[in-house]
Amino acid sequence: MGVVQMFVWGLSAVPAVRDLDVLTDDQRAVLRCLARGHADHEIARVLGMGQQRVADEVAEILGRLELPDRVAAVVFAHEAGMLHLPFPR
């Protein structure tokens, strides 16, 4: 996949450089769920935590990884290899 195609898909052209070690285990679990497209209330139910805690964890994830928003967090999770989904054809 070329650089232009990566930008079309919304992926950055460079590999993620931030280390996942800055996140707690709970934050990594929340990020995986977020990357799978789950809303906060769904993440809360799946992980057995309150919805406000999920929102707090998402905010903390964005801060620790210096990401602007949830969409950037999803892209980061995919680029970091947290989950593997096929590209649409």
CORQUIPE-V633552 format. One record per pair of residues at least 12 apart in sequence whose ideal C-beta (glycine too) atoms are under 7 Angstrom apart, sorted by the first residue. I is the first residue (numbers start at 1). J is the second residue. Records with the same first field share a line. If there is no record, write none. Layout:
I->J ; J
This chain:
10->75
11->75 ; 79
12->75 ; 79
15->79
16->76 ; 79 ; 80
18->65
20->80
22->64 ; 65
23->61 ; 64
26->57
27->57 ; 60 ; 61
29->47
30->43 ; 47 ; 54 ; 57 ; 58 ; 61
31->61 ; 73 ; 77 ; 82
32->77 ; 82 ; 83
33->46 ; 47
34->58 ; 70 ; 73 ; 74
35->74 ; 77 ; 78 ; 82 ; 83
36->83
40->54 ; 55
58->70
61->73
